[in-house]
Structure formats: C-alpha cells, structure tokens
Amino acid sequence: MIENKSVVTYGKSQLDLVNSGLDGVSSILRGGSEEEKSSLLFCLERFFDPYFKSKLPYEDELAVLLQELLFENNSDSIVEDIVQLLWYYSKPLNILKENFSDLPENARREITERDLFEFRE
C-alpha cells in the first residue's frame, strides 16, 4: 500500500513574511493554499518552539489568530500544525477554552489528544 506523503519546507520568502508582521501571516493563513499554509506554519515553529530561542514581537496576537483559525474549516493537517504551535505557547488559551464546544470535531479531537489546556492556568 502506497501512502500519500508530502514534504513541507519553508525558505526565505516565508521567513520574510513572518518578519514583516502579523498582517502578511494572517493573509496566508486565512486565504492561502494548503501548501502555503503548511509551509508558513512550519516556519512559525521556529518562533514558537522554545528550542530555537526565537520570539516574535507579535507572538500574543499570533496566538489569538491561531486560536481563531481552529474555528474555521481547515484540513486535519493544518489543524494538527496549529495545535502543535499552540502547544508550545505557554500562556492561557482562553478563546479555545471558553468556546471549545463550538470548535469543529477535528480541532476538538486534536486539542484533547494533546492535552492542550494542561498547565496553562
């Protein structure tokens, strides 16, 4: 059985977009193709994962955007990537917590499987 696998990468254009600010990031995450979203979310891991020791000046606003995106119709892959980024984010995720029952099933499942709300109080 052959599995359908894809390789996600990012480069200078995604880094430039992230460094340009929230508006450009929001534009891609709200309206880009699946491939564009995946590449950008992979790039954002560089700023959310504490291993890389990089922070964005608009990290809190980006965390709000990521939470909001989970209420939209996104593929399982995109939802998984967003939840992974939010898992690295150490502050409370109030939007998700207060509106959990309104989330699409794939987002609720991913959040529950990763214990996303644990240790964020």
N, C-alpha and C positions, 0 to 999 in steps of 0.2 A: 504494500500500500504506500503510495507516494503522498506525503503531506505537503500542503501548500504553505511554504515558508517564505517570509520576506526578510530582507535585511534593511534595517533602519540605520541611517547615518545622518550626520549633520556636518556642516562646514562653516566657512567664513560668513556666508550670507545669513545663516541662522544666528550666528554669534553677533553679527552686526545688527540684526533685527532686535535681538534681546537687549543689546546695549543701547538701542535707540529709544527704548521706553515701552511703557505698557500699551500704548495705542497700536503700535505695529504688531505686538504679540497678540493682542485681543483680536485684531483684524484676521489674522491667520487662524487662530483657534476657534473663532466664531464662523468663519466663512471659507477657510481654505479646504483643499482636498484632503483626503485621508492621509496621503503620503506627506503633504506639507505639515499637517498637524502632528503626525508621528515624529517627523524629524525635529520639529520645534520642541515637542515635549521631551524628546531625548536630549536635546541641547539644554533644556531647562534643568535637567537632572544635575548638570554641572554646577548649578547655582543653589539647588535645594539640598543635595546630598552633602552632609557635613564633612565627608571625606575630602572634598575638593576645597574646602575652606574659602568659598567664594559666596558673596552675598550681593543681592541686588538692592538698590535703594528703594525699589517699589515692591519688595517681597510681600508685604502685607496686602497690598492692593492686588497683586497677582494671586495670592492665596484666595482672596474673595472671588476673583474671576474664575479660578479653577473650581471652586465650590459651585458657583453658578452654572458652569459648564456641565456639571454632572446632572443637572435637571433637564438638559437638552438631549435630543436624540443623537447619541453618539454610539459608535460601534463598541463592542466589548473590548477590543484592543485599546481604543482611545480612553475608555473608562478606566481600564486597568492602569494605563500610564498616568492618568490624572491622580488616581488614588495613590499610586506609588509616590508621586511628588508630594502629595498632602501628607503622606505617612512621614516623610522627612521633616515636615513643617511642625514645629514644636508648640505652637500656640493653639488655643481652643478653636474648634471648627464649628462655630455657633450656627452658621447657616445650615450646614448639613444636619447637625444635631437637632435643631428646632424644627426642621422640615423633612426629617428622614422618611416619613411615610409618603411624602409626595414625590420621592425620587423614583426613576424608572427601576424596574426589577434588577437589571444588570448592575446598576450602581449600588443598590441596597445590598446585593449579594457580595460584591467586591469589598465594600466597606465592612461588612460583617466578617467576611473571611480574613481580612487583615487586621481586625480589631482596631480600626482607625481611631475610635474615640478613647481608647485606653490611654491613661497617663496625660491627658490634655486638659485637666481641670485646673 
